[in-house]
Amino acid sequence: MELSDEQLGALDVDIDVQEVLLAAAQHDISRMRELIQSYDKPGNPVNVKDPETGYTPLHAAIAACEPDSEEPDERQEANGLGNTPNRLPKVDSSDVLESGGEMIKFLLQEGGIWNDLDANDETPGCMAKRMGLDALYQLMVDAGVRAEMLLNRLDEYAPLQDEDEEIDDDNLSTGGAPGQTEVQQPNEQAATAQEGNTATAQEPDVTSSRYLQSNLTFTDNHLLDQDQNGVMMSWESGKDGMRDQVWVIHEGKWQDILPELVNEGQTFDAIYYDTFAESYSDFRDFFSEQVIGLLDMNGKWSFFNGMGADRQISYDVYQKVVEMDLLEAGFDVDWEEIGVPSLEGEWNGVRRRYWVVDSYRLPVCRYLD
Protein backbone atom coordinates (compact mmCIF):
# COMPACT_ATOMS: atom_id res chain seq x y z
CA MET A 1 0.00 0.00 0.00
CA GLU A 2 1.45 3.31 -1.11
CA LEU A 3 0.75 6.54 0.75
CA SER A 4 -0.58 9.50 -1.17
CA ASP A 5 1.37 12.77 -1.32
CA GLU A 6 -1.23 14.27 1.03
CA GLN A 7 -0.70 11.51 3.59
CA LEU A 8 3.07 11.82 3.31
CA GLY A 9 2.79 15.57 3.84
CA ALA A 10 0.80 14.98 7.00
CA LEU A 11 3.61 12.75 8.26
CA ASP A 12 6.11 15.53 7.49
CA VAL A 13 8.42 13.15 5.64
CA ASP A 14 11.16 14.64 3.49
CA ILE A 15 11.19 12.26 0.54
CA ASP A 16 14.53 13.54 -0.74
CA VAL A 17 16.20 12.87 2.60
CA GLN A 18 14.69 9.39 2.87
CA GLU A 19 15.77 8.50 -0.66
CA VAL A 20 19.35 9.51 0.14
CA LEU A 21 19.34 7.49 3.35
CA LEU A 22 17.81 4.48 1.57
CA ALA A 23 20.45 4.56 -1.16
CA ALA A 24 23.13 4.71 1.54
CA ALA A 25 21.61 1.77 3.42
CA GLN A 26 21.38 -0.25 0.20
CA HIS A 27 24.98 0.65 -0.67
CA ASP A 28 23.77 1.79 -4.08
CA ILE A 29 26.48 4.19 -5.22
CA SER A 30 24.97 4.74 -8.68
CA ARG A 31 21.65 5.79 -7.17
CA MET A 32 23.42 7.94 -4.58
CA ARG A 33 25.33 9.73 -7.31
CA GLU A 34 22.07 10.49 -9.14
CA LEU A 35 20.45 11.82 -5.96
CA ILE A 36 23.43 14.07 -5.25
CA GLN A 37 23.32 15.53 -8.75
CA SER A 38 19.58 16.20 -8.61
CA TYR A 39 19.48 17.54 -5.03
CA ASP A 40 18.21 21.13 -5.12
CA LYS A 41 18.02 22.03 -1.43
CA PRO A 42 20.54 23.90 0.73
CA GLY A 43 23.38 21.88 2.18
CA ASN A 44 25.29 18.80 1.13
CA PRO A 45 22.94 15.83 0.56
CA VAL A 46 25.50 13.37 1.95
CA ASN A 47 25.04 15.06 5.34
CA VAL A 48 21.24 15.00 5.56
CA LYS A 49 19.71 13.57 8.73
CA ASP A 50 16.75 11.41 9.57
CA PRO A 51 14.60 13.53 11.92
CA GLU A 52 13.86 10.60 14.22
CA THR A 53 17.12 8.64 14.46
CA GLY A 54 19.52 11.40 13.53
CA TYR A 55 21.13 9.02 11.04
CA THR A 56 23.28 10.53 8.31
CA PRO A 57 24.02 8.52 5.16
CA LEU A 58 27.24 7.34 6.82
CA HIS A 59 25.25 6.05 9.80
CA ALA A 60 22.77 4.35 7.47
CA ALA A 61 25.50 2.69 5.41
CA ILE A 62 27.12 1.26 8.54
CA ALA A 63 23.85 0.26 10.23
CA ALA A 64 23.00 -1.86 7.18
CA CYS A 65 26.15 -3.92 7.84
CA GLU A 66 25.14 -4.97 11.34
CA PRO A 67 25.67 -8.73 11.71
CA ASP A 68 22.47 -10.76 11.95
CA SER A 69 21.83 -12.35 15.32
CA GLU A 70 21.27 -16.08 15.46
CA GLU A 71 17.52 -16.65 15.48
CA PRO A 72 15.92 -19.71 17.10
CA ASP A 73 13.93 -22.15 14.96
CA GLU A 74 10.63 -20.89 16.35
CA ARG A 75 11.44 -17.37 15.24
CA GLN A 76 12.23 -18.54 11.73
CA GLU A 77 9.00 -20.49 11.51
CA ALA A 78 7.01 -17.47 12.71
CA ASN A 79 8.49 -15.50 9.82
CA GLY A 80 6.89 -17.91 7.41
CA LEU A 81 10.16 -19.35 6.15
CA GLY A 82 10.08 -22.63 8.06
CA ASN A 83 12.90 -23.97 10.19
CA THR A 84 15.06 -25.41 7.44
CA PRO A 85 18.28 -23.37 7.14
CA ASN A 86 18.48 -23.88 3.38
CA ARG A 87 15.14 -22.10 2.92
CA LEU A 88 16.37 -18.87 4.54
CA PRO A 89 17.66 -16.11 2.26
CA LYS A 90 21.33 -15.53 2.96
CA VAL A 91 23.65 -12.68 2.16
CA ASP A 92 27.40 -13.14 2.38
CA SER A 93 28.54 -10.86 5.21
CA SER A 94 31.84 -10.23 3.44
CA ASP A 95 29.94 -8.90 0.42
CA VAL A 96 27.90 -6.60 2.65
CA LEU A 97 31.03 -5.28 4.36
CA GLU A 98 32.74 -4.75 1.03
CA SER A 99 29.82 -2.83 -0.47
CA GLY A 100 29.40 -0.92 2.78
CA GLY A 101 33.04 0.06 2.74
CA GLU A 102 32.78 1.30 -0.84
CA MET A 103 29.72 3.38 0.04
CA ILE A 104 31.51 4.87 3.06
CA LYS A 105 34.50 5.82 0.92
CA PHE A 106 32.19 7.42 -1.65
CA LEU A 107 30.29 9.42 0.98
CA LEU A 108 33.52 10.65 2.55
CA GLN A 109 34.84 11.71 -0.84
CA GLU A 110 31.63 13.66 -1.36
CA GLY A 111 32.07 15.55 1.92
CA GLY A 112 30.48 13.28 4.49
CA ILE A 113 31.18 14.39 8.07
CA TRP A 114 33.14 11.71 9.91
CA ASN A 115 32.09 12.75 13.42
CA ASP A 116 28.47 13.83 13.04
CA LEU A 117 26.25 12.61 15.89
CA ASP A 118 22.97 10.74 15.66
CA ALA A 119 20.12 10.83 18.19
CA ASN A 120 21.94 8.19 20.24
CA ASP A 121 25.03 10.44 20.54
CA GLU A 122 27.02 8.13 18.26
CA THR A 123 29.25 9.05 15.37
CA PRO A 124 29.31 6.63 12.43
CA GLY A 125 32.59 5.30 13.81
CA CYS A 126 31.08 4.78 17.27
CA MET A 127 28.34 2.71 15.64
CA ALA A 128 30.85 0.60 13.72
CA LYS A 129 32.87 0.04 16.91
CA ARG A 130 29.78 -1.05 18.85
CA MET A 131 28.80 -3.51 16.11
CA GLY A 132 32.28 -5.00 15.94
CA LEU A 133 32.79 -3.85 12.34
CA ASP A 134 36.52 -3.27 12.66
CA ALA A 135 37.22 -2.65 8.97
CA LEU A 136 34.51 0.02 8.73
CA TYR A 137 35.64 1.53 12.03
CA GLN A 138 39.15 1.88 10.65
CA LEU A 139 37.77 3.68 7.58
CA MET A 140 36.14 6.23 9.88
CA VAL A 141 39.29 6.62 11.98
CA ASP A 142 41.33 7.28 8.85
CA ALA A 143 38.75 9.82 7.70
CA GLY A 144 39.02 11.57 11.05
CA VAL A 145 42.80 11.67 10.81
CA ARG A 146 42.65 13.24 7.35
CA ALA A 147 40.12 15.84 8.49
CA GLU A 148 42.06 16.77 11.63
CA MET A 149 45.38 16.96 9.80
CA LEU A 150 43.82 19.25 7.21
CA LEU A 151 42.22 21.50 9.82
CA ASN A 152 45.46 21.72 11.78
CA ARG A 153 47.42 22.62 8.67
CA LEU A 154 44.88 25.22 7.57
CA ASP A 155 45.23 26.81 10.99
CA GLU A 156 48.89 27.52 10.22
CA TYR A 157 47.98 29.94 7.45
CA ALA A 158 46.51 33.41 7.96
CA PRO A 159 43.63 34.38 5.64
CA LEU A 160 44.50 36.80 2.85
CA GLN A 161 43.33 40.37 3.48
CA ASP A 162 42.50 43.08 0.97
CA GLU A 163 44.78 46.11 1.27
CA ASP A 164 41.96 48.34 2.45
CA GLU A 165 40.28 45.69 4.59
CA GLU A 166 40.62 46.22 8.32
CA ILE A 167 41.58 43.24 10.40
CA ASP A 168 39.06 42.42 13.10
CA ASP A 169 41.08 41.21 16.08
CA ASP A 170 38.04 39.49 17.55
CA ASN A 171 37.62 37.34 14.45
CA LEU A 172 41.28 36.29 14.54
CA SER A 173 41.24 35.03 18.12
CA THR A 174 42.41 31.48 18.65
CA GLY A 175 39.03 30.49 20.01
CA GLY A 176 37.39 31.01 16.63
CA ALA A 177 40.07 29.79 14.26
CA PRO A 178 39.49 26.52 12.40
CA GLY A 179 41.24 23.55 13.89
CA GLN A 180 41.93 25.26 17.22
CA THR A 181 41.09 22.33 19.43
CA GLU A 182 41.62 21.94 23.13
CA VAL A 183 44.17 19.32 24.03
CA GLN A 184 41.62 17.51 26.19
CA GLN A 185 38.82 17.98 23.64
CA PRO A 186 39.77 17.59 19.94
CA ASN A 187 37.81 19.03 17.06
CA GLU A 188 35.09 16.45 17.60
CA GLN A 189 32.17 18.85 17.67
CA ALA A 190 33.22 20.98 14.69
CA ALA A 191 30.81 19.12 12.47
CA THR A 192 27.75 19.34 14.67
CA ALA A 193 26.92 23.02 14.44
CA GLN A 194 24.25 22.37 11.84
CA GLU A 195 20.50 21.93 12.30
CA GLY A 196 19.58 19.38 14.91
CA ASN A 197 22.74 19.98 16.94
CA THR A 198 22.32 23.55 18.13
CA ALA A 199 22.60 22.52 21.77
CA THR A 200 26.11 21.22 21.20
CA ALA A 201 27.10 24.24 19.17
CA GLN A 202 26.01 26.59 21.93
CA GLU A 203 28.20 25.03 24.61
CA PRO A 204 30.78 27.55 25.87
CA ASP A 205 34.31 27.13 24.60
CA VAL A 206 36.86 25.76 27.04
CA THR A 207 39.81 28.10 26.60
CA SER A 208 42.62 29.32 28.81
CA SER A 209 41.43 32.92 28.64
CA ARG A 210 37.90 31.95 29.65
CA TYR A 211 39.24 29.84 32.50
CA LEU A 212 41.46 32.65 33.82
CA GLN A 213 38.43 34.96 33.96
CA SER A 214 36.21 32.30 35.50
CA ASN A 215 34.88 32.04 39.04
CA LEU A 216 36.25 28.80 40.48
CA THR A 217 34.40 26.42 42.75
CA PHE A 218 36.26 24.16 45.18
CA THR A 219 34.74 20.92 46.49
CA ASP A 220 36.21 17.93 48.28
CA ASN A 221 36.88 16.16 44.97
CA HIS A 222 36.87 18.82 42.25
CA LEU A 223 38.10 22.20 41.16
CA LEU A 224 35.48 23.46 38.68
CA ASP A 225 35.28 26.58 36.55
CA GLN A 226 32.04 28.53 36.17
CA ASP A 227 30.95 26.26 33.29
CA GLN A 228 31.36 23.17 35.53
CA ASN A 229 34.42 21.93 33.65
CA GLY A 230 36.75 19.79 35.76
CA VAL A 231 39.96 21.83 36.02
CA MET A 232 41.56 19.60 38.67
CA MET A 233 40.32 16.43 40.29
CA SER A 234 41.28 15.13 43.71
CA TRP A 235 43.73 12.57 42.30
CA GLU A 236 45.82 15.43 40.86
CA SER A 237 46.22 17.32 44.14
CA GLY A 238 49.68 15.88 44.79
CA LYS A 239 51.12 18.61 42.59
CA ASP A 240 50.32 21.19 45.26
CA GLY A 241 53.21 20.11 47.50
CA MET A 242 55.96 20.49 44.91
CA ARG A 243 57.32 23.73 46.37
CA ASP A 244 57.71 22.06 49.77
CA GLN A 245 59.86 19.39 48.11
CA VAL A 246 62.30 22.04 46.82
CA TRP A 247 61.12 21.89 43.23
CA VAL A 248 62.01 24.96 41.16
CA ILE A 249 58.84 26.50 39.78
CA HIS A 250 59.03 29.17 37.08
CA GLU A 251 55.95 31.34 37.31
CA GLY A 252 54.55 32.41 33.96
CA LYS A 253 53.46 31.05 30.60
CA TRP A 254 55.59 28.29 29.20
CA GLN A 255 55.65 30.19 25.91
CA ASP A 256 57.66 32.89 27.74
CA ILE A 257 59.69 30.76 30.16
CA LEU A 258 60.94 27.93 27.95
CA PRO A 259 62.74 30.10 25.35
CA GLU A 260 64.65 31.67 28.25
CA LEU A 261 65.74 28.24 29.46
CA VAL A 262 66.83 27.33 25.94
CA ASN A 263 68.92 30.50 25.72
CA GLU A 264 70.52 29.61 29.05
CA GLY A 265 71.55 26.24 27.60
CA GLN A 266 69.61 24.19 30.13
CA THR A 267 68.72 20.63 29.16
CA PHE A 268 66.62 17.97 30.87
CA ASP A 269 66.64 14.18 31.03
CA ALA A 270 62.85 14.11 31.17
CA ILE A 271 60.04 16.52 30.28
CA TYR A 272 56.32 16.21 30.93
CA TYR A 273 53.63 18.41 29.35
CA ASP A 274 50.24 18.90 30.98
CA THR A 275 48.20 22.06 30.46
CA PHE A 276 44.55 22.99 30.77
CA ALA A 277 42.45 24.14 27.79
CA GLU A 278 45.29 24.88 25.40
CA SER A 279 44.88 24.21 21.70
CA TYR A 280 46.49 21.37 19.81
CA SER A 281 48.49 23.91 17.82
CA ASP A 282 50.01 25.12 21.13
CA PHE A 283 50.99 21.55 21.93
CA ARG A 284 52.49 21.06 18.48
CA ASP A 285 54.50 24.26 18.90
CA PHE A 286 55.72 22.95 22.25
CA PHE A 287 57.27 19.75 20.96
CA SER A 288 58.38 21.03 17.57
CA GLU A 289 59.95 24.28 18.82
CA GLN A 290 60.80 23.93 22.53
CA VAL A 291 61.46 20.27 23.34
CA ILE A 292 64.17 20.07 20.70
CA GLY A 293 66.12 22.76 22.55
CA LEU A 294 65.52 21.43 26.06
CA LEU A 295 65.66 17.63 25.89
CA ASP A 296 68.97 15.81 26.34
CA MET A 297 69.91 13.61 23.38
CA ASN A 298 69.20 10.47 25.44
CA GLY A 299 66.26 12.00 27.28
CA LYS A 300 62.60 11.09 27.17
CA TRP A 301 59.49 13.20 27.34
CA SER A 302 55.79 12.61 27.71
CA PHE A 303 52.50 14.45 27.91
CA PHE A 304 49.05 14.08 29.37
CA ASN A 305 47.26 12.13 26.64
CA GLY A 306 43.69 13.28 27.15
CA MET A 307 43.04 14.27 23.56
CA GLY A 308 39.60 13.01 22.59
CA ALA A 309 39.29 10.79 25.67
CA ASP A 310 35.57 11.53 25.90
CA ARG A 311 34.99 9.30 22.83
CA GLN A 312 36.94 6.23 21.69
CA ILE A 313 37.09 7.15 18.02
CA SER A 314 38.39 10.62 18.84
CA TYR A 315 41.06 9.09 21.08
CA ASP A 316 42.12 6.77 18.25
CA VAL A 317 42.10 9.59 15.69
CA TYR A 318 44.28 11.88 17.74
CA GLN A 319 46.75 9.14 18.54
CA LYS A 320 47.44 8.84 14.82
CA VAL A 321 47.53 12.62 14.34
CA VAL A 322 50.06 13.00 17.16
CA GLU A 323 52.19 10.14 15.84
CA MET A 324 52.51 11.81 12.44
CA ASP A 325 53.25 15.24 13.88
CA LEU A 326 55.82 13.79 16.28
CA LEU A 327 57.51 11.95 13.42
CA GLU A 328 57.66 15.17 11.42
CA ALA A 329 59.28 16.91 14.41
CA GLY A 330 61.91 14.17 14.75
CA PHE A 331 60.47 12.06 17.57
CA ASP A 332 59.52 8.42 17.97
CA VAL A 333 56.76 7.44 20.40
CA ASP A 334 55.82 4.26 22.23
CA TRP A 335 52.42 3.82 23.87
CA GLU A 336 51.91 2.01 27.14
CA GLU A 337 48.29 1.03 27.72
CA ILE A 338 46.97 1.35 31.26
CA GLY A 339 43.48 0.22 32.19
CA VAL A 340 41.17 2.99 33.39
CA PRO A 341 39.04 2.03 36.42
CA SER A 342 35.40 3.01 36.67
CA LEU A 343 35.24 6.73 37.47
CA GLU A 344 31.47 7.05 37.37
CA GLY A 345 31.11 8.64 40.80
CA GLU A 346 33.98 11.05 40.18
CA TRP A 347 32.00 13.02 37.60
CA ASN A 348 29.10 14.07 39.80
CA GLY A 349 28.61 17.79 39.31
CA VAL A 350 31.00 17.97 36.35
CA ARG A 351 29.40 19.13 33.11
CA ARG A 352 31.31 16.81 30.80
CA ARG A 353 33.29 13.67 31.52
CA TYR A 354 36.65 13.67 29.81
CA TRP A 355 37.31 9.96 30.29
CA VAL A 356 35.07 7.50 28.46
CA VAL A 357 37.79 5.18 27.12
CA ASP A 358 38.81 1.84 28.61
CA SER A 359 42.58 2.31 28.48
CA TYR A 360 44.87 5.28 28.95
CA ARG A 361 47.69 5.36 26.42
CA LEU A 362 50.81 6.71 28.08
CA PRO A 363 53.17 8.19 25.47
CA VAL A 364 56.94 7.87 25.88
CA CYS A 365 58.75 10.01 23.32
CA ARG A 366 62.42 10.11 22.34
CA TYR A 367 64.51 11.39 19.47
CA LEU A 368 64.48 9.29 16.31
CA ASP A 369 67.55 7.07 15.91
KANOR-V22350 format. One record per backbone hydrogen bond with DSSP energy under -1.0 kcal/mol. CO is the residue of the C=O (numbers start at 1). NH is the residue of the N-H. Records with the same first field share a line. If there is no record, write none. Layout:
BEGIN
CO=NH, NH
END
This chain:
BEGIN
4=8
5=9
6=10
7=11
8=13
9=12
13=15
14=18
15=19
16=20
17=21
18=22
19=23
20=24
21=25
22=26
23=28
27=29
28=32
29=33
30=34
31=35
32=36
33=37
34=38
44=47
45=48
50=54
53=119
55=50
56=60
57=61
58=62
59=63
60=64
62=65
63=66
72=76
73=77
74=78
75=79
76=81
77=80
84=87
85=88
92=96
93=97
94=98
95=99
96=100
97=101
98=102
99=103
100=104
101=105
102=106
103=107
104=108
105=109
106=110
107=112
108=111
118=121
122=118
123=127
124=128
125=129
126=130
127=131
128=133
129=132
132=134
133=137
134=138
135=139
136=140
137=141
138=142
139=143
140=144
141=145
142=146
143=147
144=148
145=149
146=150
147=151
148=152
149=153
150=154
151=155
153=156
154=157
162=165
170=173
173=176
177=180
179=181
181=280
186=188
189=192
194=197
197=201
198=202
200=203
207=211
208=212
209=213
211=214
217=224
221=234
222=219
223=231, 232
224=217
225=228
228=351
229=225, 231
232=223
233=236
234=237
236=239
237=240
238=241
239=242
242=247
243=246
253=256, 257
254=258
257=261
258=262
259=263
260=264
261=266
262=265
268=296
269=300
271=302
273=304
278=183
279=283
280=284
281=285
282=286
283=287
284=288
285=289
286=290, 291
291=295
294=268
296=299
300=271
301=365
302=273
304=306
306=309
308=311
309=356
311=315
312=316
313=317
314=318
315=319
316=320
317=321
318=322
319=323
320=324
321=325
322=326
323=327
324=328
325=329
326=331
327=330
330=368
332=366
334=364
336=362
338=360
343=346
344=347
345=348
347=350
358=340
360=338
362=336
364=334
365=301
366=332
END
